[in-house]
Amino acid sequence: MTVIAGEVLHSWQHAFHEQDVDALVDLYTAEALFLGSQPTLLRGSEGIHDYFTAVFASGELRVTFENLEVEHVADDVFILAVRAIFSSPSRGELEMRLTQTLLLRNGRWRIACHHVSPAG
């Protein structure tokens, strides 16, 4: 369980550091629910693509993850919760809580639901 969640987070982190919007979008299901750092609920690949395109317009961003917790819901469903620390040279650090629901689809784990909120 934790290995699968860790692999998905590692792929997400790598794509985020590379500012590879297409690679990030590819980690999600086509109809994924997405609540990022903005209050608007996004649904699906197009909204997620637009979100990350706008986020990366602000320059270099990094993220580290701590305290990963995983809940095995079914053979093809995991929920993960983790502390995410986002940072940029211009804005410093921002600590967030991140939850994702992972589904096994066509032999591949994908993110079906993504929610981030301030940790403090």
N, C-alpha and C positions, 0 to 999 in steps of 0.2 A: 504493500500500500504506500508506505512512505517513499519507497524507491520510485514508484511511478509518479507520485506528486512531485518529488524532487527533480525528476527528469523533465517534467513539463515546466516547472519553475525555472530550471536552468535554460531551457530553450527560450522561454519568455524573456529571461534576463539577457541572454545573448542577443536576441533580436532587438530588444530595447536599447542595449548599448550600441548596437550597430545602426540604430535608427532605421531599421528595415521594416517599414510599414507592411509590406506584403507578407513577410515572414511572420509578423505578429498576427495579422488577420488570418493566416493559414492555421494558426493554433486554435482558432475558435470554430464552433459549428457555424454553418451558414445562417442559422436563425438565432444565434446566441443573444442573450440579454446582457447588457453592459451598462453598469453604473460606474463611471470613472470619477474624476475629481470635479466634474461639473454636475449640476443637479438634474440634467436631462437624462432620462432612460433611453438608451439606444438599443436598437434591435437589428441584428444582422451585419453582414460583412461590410456593406457600404458605410453604415454609421460608424463602425469601429475603424475603418480605414480613414474616414474624415477626422475622427477624434485624434488618432495618433499623428496624422499629418499636421494638425494644428499644434499638438503638444510639442512635436519636434521642431517647429518653427522658432521656438524660443531658444534653441541652442543645445549644447551638450547636456545630457542628463544621464545619471547613473542610478542604479537601484541595488540594494542589498536586502537579503531576506534573513529573518531570525525567527526562532521559536515556531517552527512548522508543526502543525497539528493536522492529523488526517482522520477522517471518519469514513469507514467502508460501509456504504449504504446498500449496495448490491454488487453482483459480480462485475457489472459494467458501469458502476457509478461510485465516485469518490467525492467527498467535499474536503477542501483544504482551507485552513486558516493560517495566516502567517503575518508577522510584523514586517512591513516593507518600509525601508528608509530610502527615500528619493533624495537626490542631491544634484545641485548644479553650481558651477562657479559663481554665478551671479545671485542666486537665491539661497544658497546654503542648503541645510537639510530640512526635510519634511517627513515626519514619521506618520505612517498610515497603517490601517488594518486592511488586509486584503483577504477576501474569500473568493474561492472559485469552485464551481461544480464541474467535475470532469466526467465525461461520458466516453465509453469505448464505442467507436463508430468505424466500421469497415477495417477493423484491426488496428486502429490508431486512437490514442487518447486525445480528446479535444475538449476545449473549455466551452461549456454550454451556458454558464452564468458567471459573471465577473462583477464583484462589488468592492469598492474601496471607500474608506471613510477615515477621517482624522483619528489618530490614536489618542489624542488628549482632549 
